[in-house]
Amino acid sequence: MLQTSALLTFWGSLILIVFTYVGYPLWVLAWARLFSSPVRKRPHFPRVTVLLSVHNAAASVVPKIENLLSLDYPQENLDILVACDGCTDDTAEVLRRIPSRRLRAVEFPQRRGKAACLAELVDMASGEILLMVDVRQRLEQDALARLAANFADPDVGAVSGELCFVDEVGGFAANVGAYWRYEKMIRNAEARSGSVVGVTGALYAIRRDLYVPLPPGTVLDDVLTPMNVVRDGYRVVFEAGAVAWDTPSTTSKQERVRKVRTLAGNYQAVALAPWLAVPFQNPLWFRFVSHKLLRLMVPWLLCLLAVSSAYLAFSHPFYLACLLAGTGGIALLMAATWLPALSAWAPVRLMSTFVHMNLYAGQALLAYVRNPRLHLW
């Protein structure tokens, strides 16, 4: 009985892990090739309101506003709303000194969180398209025009931009960059064959009449918002040419803070919108489960795989080889921390990225259980 349970556990865990990181990407790539659904893009310049929510951003908000005001887009069709969310520095004063009639700063004395601020800004927006951005990233001059061209297709309800990294050379930054290129490949294939299940939080646009206010404290507006759009019968697509530039994490500690919060946000998203996990209520149920939820399960599946392979190790050479391969991989990663030349080897970098991402996914569940509201930012 134990032998049968161990075999089922081993093979079930292995199949799900392989499907998550290899099977689903191959499936969606094949689906995009066989059932491509091109967006009917053309030059299109609807009125756009940029929404930006900041907290104590006096040092970084001016370059961001200058970047937005300089976008290659008709000036008369672009305005900017900035929420100063409980700022205790001079962010609001800095914004008021920017000489532009297209800019309006809205002060909220008490800190409310991004989701609550965005809901307030949407009511003040004049544009038929809302452009959601974060303060840190710099947009390419043509980013908004490229996003807007997709809205010439009436079936498109939201468009994600592309996040790219500067200084993505060597060390942990190279691992982060490699993982993000893998993620963008999947998103691009999802968009070409229908809709993506998430957008780039630093740069995405949505039709104003499709925006649904999110519960206060929502962490992943870049997941819940596009899924609401899809639920309303519209497409959410990915525009690879609309680029926002960011700096990647250079250490695992920096990436852990960001990634744990993001992954924990997926648990919160399902708690806030249970229909996401229901097959006949979520139009993208298979994609959502495969792309988002299974990745949260992989750390625990790896644990089950390790335990079951250890139990089966002396019943067949194959399971012993699997156990040795796993322990050997961990030993290799530990050695790489002491030998920088070894960590530059591509297979080691790939293994390191896989292990780190799953460590973060495991920690995300603990973070969410400790604090389901997570934090405001």
Contacts in CASP RR format, 6 or more apart in sequence:
PFRMAT RR
TARGET T0000
AUTHOR 0000-0000-0000
METHOD contacts of the structure
MODEL  1
MLQTSALLTFWGSLILIVFTYVGYPLWVLAWARLFSSPVRKRPHFPRVTV
LLSVHNAAASVVPKIENLLSLDYPQENLDILVACDGCTDDTAEVLRRIPS
RRLRAVEFPQRRGKAACLAELVDMASGEILLMVDVRQRLEQDALARLAAN
FADPDVGAVSGELCFVDEVGGFAANVGAYWRYEKMIRNAEARSGSVVGVT
GALYAIRRDLYVPLPPGTVLDDVLTPMNVVRDGYRVVFEAGAVAWDTPST
TSKQERVRKVRTLAGNYQAVALAPWLAVPFQNPLWFRFVSHKLLRLMVPW
LLCLLAVSSAYLAFSHPFYLACLLAGTGGIALLMAATWLPALSAWAPVRL
MSTFVHMNLYAGQALLAYVRNPRLHLW
2 311 0 8 1.000
3 312 0 8 1.000
3 315 0 8 1.000
6 308 0 8 1.000
6 311 0 8 1.000
6 312 0 8 1.000
7 308 0 8 1.000
7 312 0 8 1.000
9 304 0 8 1.000
9 305 0 8 1.000
9 307 0 8 1.000
9 308 0 8 1.000
10 304 0 8 1.000
10 305 0 8 1.000
10 308 0 8 1.000
10 309 0 8 1.000
10 312 0 8 1.000
10 319 0 8 1.000
13 301 0 8 1.000
13 302 0 8 1.000
13 304 0 8 1.000
13 305 0 8 1.000
13 308 0 8 1.000
14 305 0 8 1.000
16 294 0 8 1.000
16 297 0 8 1.000
16 298 0 8 1.000
16 301 0 8 1.000
17 298 0 8 1.000
17 301 0 8 1.000
17 302 0 8 1.000
17 305 0 8 1.000
19 290 0 8 1.000
19 294 0 8 1.000
20 290 0 8 1.000
20 294 0 8 1.000
20 295 0 8 1.000
20 297 0 8 1.000
20 298 0 8 1.000
21 298 0 8 1.000
21 354 0 8 1.000
24 186 0 8 1.000
24 290 0 8 1.000
24 291 0 8 1.000
24 294 0 8 1.000
25 182 0 8 1.000
25 185 0 8 1.000
25 186 0 8 1.000
25 189 0 8 1.000
27 290 0 8 1.000
28 186 0 8 1.000
28 189 0 8 1.000
28 190 0 8 1.000
28 193 0 8 1.000
28 287 0 8 1.000
29 185 0 8 1.000
29 189 0 8 1.000
31 189 0 8 1.000
31 193 0 8 1.000
32 188 0 8 1.000
32 189 0 8 1.000
32 190 0 8 1.000
32 192 0 8 1.000
32 193 0 8 1.000
35 193 0 8 1.000
36 192 0 8 1.000
36 193 0 8 1.000
37 192 0 8 1.000
37 193 0 8 1.000
37 194 0 8 1.000
37 235 0 8 1.000
38 192 0 8 1.000
39 150 0 8 1.000
39 153 0 8 1.000
39 156 0 8 1.000
39 191 0 8 1.000
39 235 0 8 1.000
39 237 0 8 1.000
40 152 0 8 1.000
40 153 0 8 1.000
41 149 0 8 1.000
41 150 0 8 1.000
41 152 0 8 1.000
41 153 0 8 1.000
42 149 0 8 1.000
42 152 0 8 1.000
43 145 0 8 1.000
43 149 0 8 1.000
43 152 0 8 1.000
44 148 0 8 1.000
44 149 0 8 1.000
44 151 0 8 1.000
44 152 0 8 1.000
45 73 0 8 1.000
45 74 0 8 1.000
45 77 0 8 1.000
45 145 0 8 1.000
45 148 0 8 1.000
46 77 0 8 1.000
46 127 0 8 1.000
46 128 0 8 1.000
46 129 0 8 1.000
46 148 0 8 1.000
46 151 0 8 1.000
47 77 0 8 1.000
47 78 0 8 1.000
47 126 0 8 1.000
47 127 0 8 1.000
47 128 0 8 1.000
47 129 0 8 1.000
48 73 0 8 1.000
48 77 0 8 1.000
48 78 0 8 1.000
48 79 0 8 1.000
48 127 0 8 1.000
48 128 0 8 1.000
48 129 0 8 1.000
48 130 0 8 1.000
48 131 0 8 1.000
48 144 0 8 1.000
48 148 0 8 1.000
48 205 0 8 1.000
49 78 0 8 1.000
49 79 0 8 1.000
49 80 0 8 1.000
49 81 0 8 1.000
49 125 0 8 1.000
49 126 0 8 1.000
49 127 0 8 1.000
49 129 0 8 1.000
49 130 0 8 1.000
49 131 0 8 1.000
49 208 0 8 1.000
50 68 0 8 1.000
50 78 0 8 1.000
50 79 0 8 1.000
50 80 0 8 1.000
50 81 0 8 1.000
50 130 0 8 1.000
50 131 0 8 1.000
50 133 0 8 1.000
51 81 0 8 1.000
51 83 0 8 1.000
51 118 0 8 1.000
51 121 0 8 1.000
51 122 0 8 1.000
51 125 0 8 1.000
51 130 0 8 1.000
51 131 0 8 1.000
51 132 0 8 1.000
51 133 0 8 1.000
52 64 0 8 1.000
52 68 0 8 1.000
52 80 0 8 1.000
52 81 0 8 1.000
52 82 0 8 1.000
52 83 0 8 1.000
52 133 0 8 1.000
52 134 0 8 1.000
52 135 0 8 1.000
53 82 0 8 1.000
53 83 0 8 1.000
53 85 0 8 1.000
53 113 0 8 1.000
53 114 0 8 1.000
53 117 0 8 1.000
53 118 0 8 1.000
53 121 0 8 1.000
54 61 0 8 1.000
54 82 0 8 1.000
54 83 0 8 1.000
54 84 0 8 1.000
54 85 0 8 1.000
54 87 0 8 1.000
54 91 0 8 1.000
54 135 0 8 1.000
55 84 0 8 1.000
55 85 0 8 1.000
55 86 0 8 1.000
55 87 0 8 1.000
55 111 0 8 1.000
55 113 0 8 1.000
55 376 0 8 1.000
55 377 0 8 1.000
56 87 0 8 1.000
56 88 0 8 1.000
56 89 0 8 1.000
56 91 0 8 1.000
57 64 0 8 1.000
57 87 0 8 1.000
57 89 0 8 1.000
57 91 0 8 1.000
57 135 0 8 1.000
58 87 0 8 1.000
58 89 0 8 1.000
58 90 0 8 1.000
58 91 0 8 1.000
58 93 0 8 1.000
58 94 0 8 1.000
60 135 0 8 1.000
60 136 0 8 1.000
61 82 0 8 1.000
61 91 0 8 1.000
61 94 0 8 1.000
61 95 0 8 1.000
61 135 0 8 1.000
62 94 0 8 1.000
62 98 0 8 1.000
63 138 0 8 1.000
64 133 0 8 1.000
64 135 0 8 1.000
64 136 0 8 1.000
64 138 0 8 1.000
65 80 0 8 1.000
65 82 0 8 1.000
65 95 0 8 1.000
65 98 0 8 1.000
65 100 0 8 1.000
65 103 0 8 1.000
67 138 0 8 1.000
67 139 0 8 1.000
68 78 0 8 1.000
68 80 0 8 1.000
68 133 0 8 1.000
68 139 0 8 1.000
69 80 0 8 1.000
69 100 0 8 1.000
69 102 0 8 1.000
69 103 0 8 1.000
70 141 0 8 1.000
71 78 0 8 1.000
71 139 0 8 1.000
71 141 0 8 1.000
71 142 0 8 1.000
71 143 0 8 1.000
71 144 0 8 1.000
71 145 0 8 1.000
72 141 0 8 1.000
72 142 0 8 1.000
72 144 0 8 1.000
72 145 0 8 1.000
73 144 0 8 1.000
73 145 0 8 1.000
73 148 0 8 1.000
75 102 0 8 1.000
78 102 0 8 1.000
78 144 0 8 1.000
79 102 0 8 1.000
79 103 0 8 1.000
79 104 0 8 1.000
79 126 0 8 1.000
79 127 0 8 1.000
80 100 0 8 1.000
80 102 0 8 1.000
80 103 0 8 1.000
80 104 0 8 1.000
81 104 0 8 1.000
81 106 0 8 1.000
81 121 0 8 1.000
81 124 0 8 1.000
81 125 0 8 1.000
82 95 0 8 1.000
82 103 0 8 1.000
82 104 0 8 1.000
82 105 0 8 1.000
82 106 0 8 1.000
83 106 0 8 1.000
83 108 0 8 1.000
83 117 0 8 1.000
83 118 0 8 1.000
83 120 0 8 1.000
83 121 0 8 1.000
84 91 0 8 1.000
84 92 0 8 1.000
84 95 0 8 1.000
84 105 0 8 1.000
84 106 0 8 1.000
84 107 0 8 1.000
84 108 0 8 1.000
85 108 0 8 1.000
85 111 0 8 1.000
85 112 0 8 1.000
85 113 0 8 1.000
85 114 0 8 1.000
85 117 0 8 1.000
85 376 0 8 1.000
86 107 0 8 1.000
86 108 0 8 1.000
86 109 0 8 1.000
86 110 0 8 1.000
86 111 0 8 1.000
86 112 0 8 1.000
87 107 0 8 1.000
92 105 0 8 1.000
92 107 0 8 1.000
95 103 0 8 1.000
95 105 0 8 1.000
96 105 0 8 1.000
104 124 0 8 1.000
106 120 0 8 1.000
106 121 0 8 1.000
106 124 0 8 1.000
108 117 0 8 1.000
108 120 0 8 1.000
111 376 0 8 1.000
112 216 0 8 1.000
112 376 0 8 1.000
113 216 0 8 1.000
113 217 0 8 1.000
113 376 0 8 1.000
113 377 0 8 1.000
114 217 0 8 1.000
114 218 0 8 1.000
114 221 0 8 1.000
114 376 0 8 1.000
114 377 0 8 1.000
115 213 0 8 1.000
115 214 0 8 1.000
115 215 0 8 1.000
115 216 0 8 1.000
115 217 0 8 1.000
115 218 0 8 1.000
115 221 0 8 1.000
116 216 0 8 1.000
116 217 0 8 1.000
118 132 0 8 1.000
118 213 0 8 1.000
118 214 0 8 1.000
118 221 0 8 1.000
119 213 0 8 1.000
119 214 0 8 1.000
122 130 0 8 1.000
122 208 0 8 1.000
122 211 0 8 1.000
122 213 0 8 1.000
125 208 0 8 1.000
127 208 0 8 1.000
128 207 0 8 1.000
128 208 0 8 1.000
128 209 0 8 1.000
129 148 0 8 1.000
129 151 0 8 1.000
129 205 0 8 1.000
129 206 0 8 1.000
129 207 0 8 1.000
129 208 0 8 1.000
130 205 0 8 1.000
130 206 0 8 1.000
130 207 0 8 1.000
130 208 0 8 1.000
130 211 0 8 1.000
131 144 0 8 1.000
131 147 0 8 1.000
131 203 0 8 1.000
131 204 0 8 1.000
131 205 0 8 1.000
132 201 0 8 1.000
132 203 0 8 1.000
132 204 0 8 1.000
132 205 0 8 1.000
132 206 0 8 1.000
132 221 0 8 1.000
132 222 0 8 1.000
132 225 0 8 1.000
133 139 0 8 1.000
133 202 0 8 1.000
133 203 0 8 1.000
133 244 0 8 1.000
134 201 0 8 1.000
134 202 0 8 1.000
136 202 0 8 1.000
136 246 0 8 1.000
137 163 0 8 1.000
137 202 0 8 1.000
137 203 0 8 1.000
137 244 0 8 1.000
137 245 0 8 1.000
137 246 0 8 1.000
138 244 0 8 1.000
138 245 0 8 1.000
139 203 0 8 1.000
139 243 0 8 1.000
139 244 0 8 1.000
139 245 0 8 1.000
140 241 0 8 1.000
140 242 0 8 1.000
140 243 0 8 1.000
140 244 0 8 1.000
140 245 0 8 1.000
142 241 0 8 1.000
142 242 0 8 1.000
143 161 0 8 1.000
143 203 0 8 1.000
143 241 0 8 1.000
143 242 0 8 1.000
143 243 0 8 1.000
143 244 0 8 1.000
144 205 0 8 1.000
144 242 0 8 1.000
146 239 0 8 1.000
146 241 0 8 1.000
146 242 0 8 1.000
147 159 0 8 1.000
147 161 0 8 1.000
147 203 0 8 1.000
147 204 0 8 1.000
147 205 0 8 1.000
147 239 0 8 1.000
147 242 0 8 1.000
148 205 0 8 1.000
149 239 0 8 1.000
150 156 0 8 1.000
150 159 0 8 1.000
150 237 0 8 1.000
150 239 0 8 1.000
151 157 0 8 1.000
151 159 0 8 1.000
151 205 0 8 1.000
151 207 0 8 1.000
153 235 0 8 1.000
155 234 0 8 1.000
155 235 0 8 1.000
156 234 0 8 1.000
156 235 0 8 1.000
156 236 0 8 1.000
156 237 0 8 1.000
157 206 0 8 1.000
157 207 0 8 1.000
157 210 0 8 1.000
157 229 0 8 1.000
157 234 0 8 1.000
157 235 0 8 1.000
157 236 0 8 1.000
158 199 0 8 1.000
158 204 0 8 1.000
158 205 0 8 1.000
158 206 0 8 1.000
158 207 0 8 1.000
158 210 0 8 1.000
158 225 0 8 1.000
158 226 0 8 1.000
158 229 0 8 1.000
158 234 0 8 1.000
158 236 0 8 1.000
158 237 0 8 1.000
159 199 0 8 1.000
159 204 0 8 1.000
159 205 0 8 1.000
159 206 0 8 1.000
159 236 0 8 1.000
159 237 0 8 1.000
159 238 0 8 1.000
159 239 0 8 1.000
159 242 0 8 1.000
160 187 0 8 1.000
160 191 0 8 1.000
160 196 0 8 1.000
160 198 0 8 1.000
160 199 0 8 1.000
160 200 0 8 1.000
160 201 0 8 1.000
160 203 0 8 1.000
160 204 0 8 1.000
160 222 0 8 1.000
160 226 0 8 1.000
160 236 0 8 1.000
160 237 0 8 1.000
160 238 0 8 1.000
160 239 0 8 1.000
161 199 0 8 1.000
161 200 0 8 1.000
161 203 0 8 1.000
161 204 0 8 1.000
161 238 0 8 1.000
161 239 0 8 1.000
161 240 0 8 1.000
161 241 0 8 1.000
161 242 0 8 1.000
161 243 0 8 1.000
161 244 0 8 1.000
162 184 0 8 1.000
162 200 0 8 1.000
162 203 0 8 1.000
162 238 0 8 1.000
162 239 0 8 1.000
162 240 0 8 1.000
162 241 0 8 1.000
162 242 0 8 1.000
162 243 0 8 1.000
162 244 0 8 1.000
163 180 0 8 1.000
163 184 0 8 1.000
163 200 0 8 1.000
163 202 0 8 1.000
163 203 0 8 1.000
163 243 0 8 1.000
163 244 0 8 1.000
163 246 0 8 1.000
164 243 0 8 1.000
164 244 0 8 1.000
164 245 0 8 1.000
164 246 0 8 1.000
165 173 0 8 1.000
165 176 0 8 1.000
165 177 0 8 1.000
165 180 0 8 1.000
165 245 0 8 1.000
165 246 0 8 1.000
165 247 0 8 1.000
165 248 0 8 1.000
166 245 0 8 1.000
166 246 0 8 1.000
166 247 0 8 1.000
167 173 0 8 1.000
167 247 0 8 1.000
167 248 0 8 1.000
168 174 0 8 1.000
168 176 0 8 1.000
168 177 0 8 1.000
168 248 0 8 1.000
170 344 0 8 1.000
171 250 0 8 1.000
171 343 0 8 1.000
171 344 0 8 1.000
172 249 0 8 1.000
172 250 0 8 1.000
172 251 0 8 1.000
172 252 0 8 1.000
172 255 0 8 1.000
173 248 0 8 1.000
173 249 0 8 1.000
173 250 0 8 1.000
174 349 0 8 1.000
175 349 0 8 1.000
175 352 0 8 1.000
175 353 0 8 1.000
175 356 0 8 1.000
176 248 0 8 1.000
176 249 0 8 1.000
176 255 0 8 1.000
176 353 0 8 1.000
177 248 0 8 1.000
178 349 0 8 1.000
178 350 0 8 1.000
178 353 0 8 1.000
179 353 0 8 1.000
179 357 0 8 1.000
180 248 0 8 1.000
184 238 0 8 1.000
184 240 0 8 1.000
186 291 0 8 1.000
187 196 0 8 1.000
187 198 0 8 1.000
187 238 0 8 1.000
188 238 0 8 1.000
188 240 0 8 1.000
190 196 0 8 1.000
190 197 0 8 1.000
190 238 0 8 1.000
190 287 0 8 1.000
190 291 0 8 1.000
191 236 0 8 1.000
191 237 0 8 1.000
191 238 0 8 1.000
194 235 0 8 1.000
194 237 0 8 1.000
195 226 0 8 1.000
195 230 0 8 1.000
195 235 0 8 1.000
195 236 0 8 1.000
195 237 0 8 1.000
195 283 0 8 1.000
195 284 0 8 1.000
195 287 0 8 1.000
196 226 0 8 1.000
196 236 0 8 1.000
196 237 0 8 1.000
196 238 0 8 1.000
197 223 0 8 1.000
197 226 0 8 1.000
197 227 0 8 1.000
197 284 0 8 1.000
197 287 0 8 1.000
197 288 0 8 1.000
197 291 0 8 1.000
197 292 0 8 1.000
198 222 0 8 1.000
198 223 0 8 1.000
198 226 0 8 1.000
198 227 0 8 1.000
198 236 0 8 1.000
199 222 0 8 1.000
199 225 0 8 1.000
199 226 0 8 1.000
199 236 0 8 1.000
199 238 0 8 1.000
200 222 0 8 1.000
200 244 0 8 1.000
201 221 0 8 1.000
201 222 0 8 1.000
202 244 0 8 1.000
202 246 0 8 1.000
203 242 0 8 1.000
203 243 0 8 1.000
203 244 0 8 1.000
204 222 0 8 1.000
204 225 0 8 1.000
204 226 0 8 1.000
206 225 0 8 1.000
206 226 0 8 1.000
206 229 0 8 1.000
207 229 0 8 1.000
207 234 0 8 1.000
210 228 0 8 1.000
210 229 0 8 1.000
210 232 0 8 1.000
210 234 0 8 1.000
211 225 0 8 1.000
212 225 0 8 1.000
212 228 0 8 1.000
214 221 0 8 1.000
214 224 0 8 1.000
214 225 0 8 1.000
214 272 0 8 1.000
215 272 0 8 1.000
217 373 0 8 1.000
217 374 0 8 1.000
217 376 0 8 1.000
218 224 0 8 1.000
218 268 0 8 1.000
218 269 0 8 1.000
218 272 0 8 1.000
219 261 0 8 1.000
219 262 0 8 1.000
219 264 0 8 1.000
219 265 0 8 1.000
219 268 0 8 1.000
219 269 0 8 1.000
219 374 0 8 1.000
220 262 0 8 1.000
220 265 0 8 1.000
220 266 0 8 1.000
220 268 0 8 1.000
220 269 0 8 1.000
223 265 0 8 1.000
223 266 0 8 1.000
223 269 0 8 1.000
223 292 0 8 1.000
224 269 0 8 1.000
224 272 0 8 1.000
224 273 0 8 1.000
226 236 0 8 1.000
227 273 0 8 1.000
227 276 0 8 1.000
227 282 0 8 1.000
227 284 0 8 1.000
227 288 0 8 1.000
229 236 0 8 1.000
230 236 0 8 1.000
230 283 0 8 1.000
230 284 0 8 1.000
231 275 0 8 1.000
231 281 0 8 1.000
231 282 0 8 1.000
231 283 0 8 1.000
233 283 0 8 1.000
249 255 0 8 1.000
249 258 0 8 1.000
252 356 0 8 1.000
255 356 0 8 1.000
255 360 0 8 1.000
256 356 0 8 1.000
256 359 0 8 1.000
256 360 0 8 1.000
256 363 0 8 1.000
259 357 0 8 1.000
259 360 0 8 1.000
259 364 0 8 1.000
260 360 0 8 1.000
260 363 0 8 1.000
260 364 0 8 1.000
260 367 0 8 1.000
261 364 0 8 1.000
261 367 0 8 1.000
261 374 0 8 1.000
261 375 0 8 1.000
262 364 0 8 1.000
263 295 0 8 1.000
263 296 0 8 1.000
263 360 0 8 1.000
263 361 0 8 1.000
263 362 0 8 1.000
263 364 0 8 1.000
264 364 0 8 1.000
264 365 0 8 1.000
264 367 0 8 1.000
264 368 0 8 1.000
264 374 0 8 1.000
265 364 0 8 1.000
265 368 0 8 1.000
265 374 0 8 1.000
266 292 0 8 1.000
266 293 0 8 1.000
266 296 0 8 1.000
266 364 0 8 1.000
267 296 0 8 1.000
267 364 0 8 1.000
267 365 0 8 1.000
267 368 0 8 1.000
267 372 0 8 1.000
268 368 0 8 1.000
268 372 0 8 1.000
268 373 0 8 1.000
268 374 0 8 1.000
269 276 0 8 1.000
270 276 0 8 1.000
270 277 0 8 1.000
270 293 0 8 1.000
271 372 0 8 1.000
275 281 0 8 1.000
275 282 0 8 1.000
276 282 0 8 1.000
276 285 0 8 1.000
276 288 0 8 1.000
277 285 0 8 1.000
277 288 0 8 1.000
277 289 0 8 1.000
277 293 0 8 1.000
278 285 0 8 1.000
279 285 0 8 1.000
282 288 0 8 1.000
295 357 0 8 1.000
295 361 0 8 1.000
296 361 0 8 1.000
296 362 0 8 1.000
296 364 0 8 1.000
296 365 0 8 1.000
298 358 0 8 1.000
298 361 0 8 1.000
299 358 0 8 1.000
299 359 0 8 1.000
299 361 0 8 1.000
299 362 0 8 1.000
300 362 0 8 1.000
302 358 0 8 1.000
305 322 0 8 1.000
306 323 0 8 1.000
306 326 0 8 1.000
309 319 0 8 1.000
309 322 0 8 1.000
309 323 0 8 1.000
310 323 0 8 1.000
312 319 0 8 1.000
313 319 0 8 1.000
313 320 0 8 1.000
313 323 0 8 1.000
314 320 0 8 1.000
329 351 0 8 1.000
330 355 0 8 1.000
332 342 0 8 1.000
332 348 0 8 1.000
332 351 0 8 1.000
333 348 0 8 1.000
333 351 0 8 1.000
333 352 0 8 1.000
333 355 0 8 1.000
335 342 0 8 1.000
336 342 0 8 1.000
336 343 0 8 1.000
336 345 0 8 1.000
336 348 0 8 1.000
336 352 0 8 1.000
337 343 0 8 1.000
342 348 0 8 1.000
343 349 0 8 1.000
343 352 0 8 1.000
367 374 0 8 1.000
368 374 0 8 1.000
END
